[in-house]
Each structure stands twice: as C-alpha cells, then as structure tokens.
Amino acid sequence: MRSVEPLLQGFRRFQSRYFGELDLFDELRHGQRPSTLVIGCCDSRVHPATLTGSEPGELFIVRNVANLVPPCDETLTHASVAAALEFAVLSLKVERIIVFGHACCGGIRALMQRSVEESSALKRWLEIAEPARRFVESSCADASDEERLRQCEKAAILVSLDNLLSYPWLRERVEQGTLLLDGWYFDIHDGALWGFDPQQKGFVPLVCPIQKPDT
C-alpha cells in the first residue's frame, strides 16, 4: 500500500502558497463567488482546476462518472447533481456552466460495450447517456470501435447540455442571457481542447495541440 506522505507533502505546499505567500483564504474564508460551474468526470487524469489553471474559489465543480447531467426529475432520482446545479445557479449565481468531457472515458466505454452488470449503480447512472449511445450506433455503424467511442464521448456532452435545459429555473436564465452553457472536450491523445459550436453543429478547436519538434 502506498504511503499517504506524498499527499501530506502536497498539502504542505498548498498551505505554504495559499495561507502563506498569497494568503488567498483570508478572503475566501468569508464565502465563495465562483463565476463558473464545471461538470467534469471523476477520472483522475482530468481535474478541471488543473486543466484550466484555476485558483481556489474560481470554479464550482461537480464530478461524476462520465460528466453526466441527469434530466430534471420530480422524484429526485439523482438528487446530488440536481442539488449542486440548484446551489450553483440559484445561490451562487454562476454565469457559465461547462460540461467538460474527455477522451478515453471509462464510463462511456462501459456504456458502449455494455460491460456493466444490470443490477449495478453504475449501469443505472450510465443510462443517462443512453441517447448518445443510440445515436452513435445508428449514425457511425461503419466506424471503428475507437472512433465510435470518441463520438459517443462528445454526444454524451450534448445530452447533458440538453438535460441542463430541462431545469426550468436554469433554462429561464439561459433565455434571459444571464447564464451561458458550454460543452468542452479534452483530447488526452494530443492535449487539444475542443468546444461545441451550436452554429456549426459540431466541436471546433478551442486550443490546438502543441506542435512538438521532429526528433
């Protein structure tokens, strides 16, 4: 079993920077005012704050398997995500919500391969993205398995964006222009960042890959 000491050392570095050099929490201890809610995957490789270089207090983050947003449901089947949305939008009054997906997503791969046990909690959770799987199966039937996976990862982001609009109080703010919705896709293969463009009805590059010198 790995030692916990590296984590403690990391906290000490955090403590030295944010409670010593910057004393950032002198202000943050009185409350938070993030302008952006990020709905990201719990994959250990894609931490939103690290990817965006954000400081404490800048992002309100919800992380779950496959960065999914369940549709509005009066039975509150997935109350955890709904509660976070409600708090971020109604109490914190965030100005932007980013659904932040990524390549090589294990959750979406499990959805595509139908490799999760029927009775598992994961199976029930991934059903949120079932429309994305069905879309890819019907529209990308001749593509390779890896290409269909990538397309499903992106389609699942769009499902979540649609589901966000099923919350009346959230949709109202979008229609008023006080809340913006974005869909981002981080490509682990080359480090590029893609964003969904509604006008082009597809993902376009926001940050291109770094061009590595030839060796």
Salt bridges, closest charged atoms under 4 A:
GLU5 OE2 - ARG12 NH1 2.84
ASP26 OD1 - ARG29 NH1 2.80
ASP43 OD2 - ARG45 NH2 2.63
ASP43 OD2 - HIS102 NE2 3.93
GLU55 OE2 - ARG17 NH2 3.34
GLU118 OE1 - LYS123 NZ 3.56
GLU127 OE2 - LYS123 NZ 3.21
GLU130 OE2 - ARG133 NH2 2.54
GLU137 OE2 - ARG133 NH1 3.89
GLU137 OE1 - ARG148 NH1 2.68
ASP145 OD1 - ARG148 NH2 2.92
GLU146 OE2 - ARG109 NH1 3.18
GLU175 OE2 - ARG171 NE 3.86
ASP182 OD2 - ARG96 NH1 2.40
ASP187 OD2 - ARG150 NH2 2.68
